[in-house]
């Protein structure tokens, strides 16, 4: 368990850390460059999973907006390989994200087709 003050960087875009975070409480923002793409405050939210699963640098920066606490996993890949229940829940979360993006792109495509 680790505590973060507002402004603290949990994950830095473009860096490879192998870390995985599970939010306990507080609020973080997800930044792509300087653009805020999401805010998360739900306990159990996981960050760093794509980087851990694909062995690539982080695709976005995760920064604390408020004081927050998170479980820190040093080797995210090994943790996900050995914790099937968490990996299943993570799979559902990733599927929801993919569904949201696919739906958004479908609506965007319809809008672009009207112009």
Buried (B, 14 or more C-beta within 10 A) or exposed (E): EEEBEEEBBBBBBEEEBBBBBBBBEBBBBBBEEEEBEEEBEEEEBBBBBBBBBEEEEBBBBBBBBEEBBBBBBEEBBEBBEEEEEBBEEBEEBBEEEEEEEEEEEEEEEEEEEEE
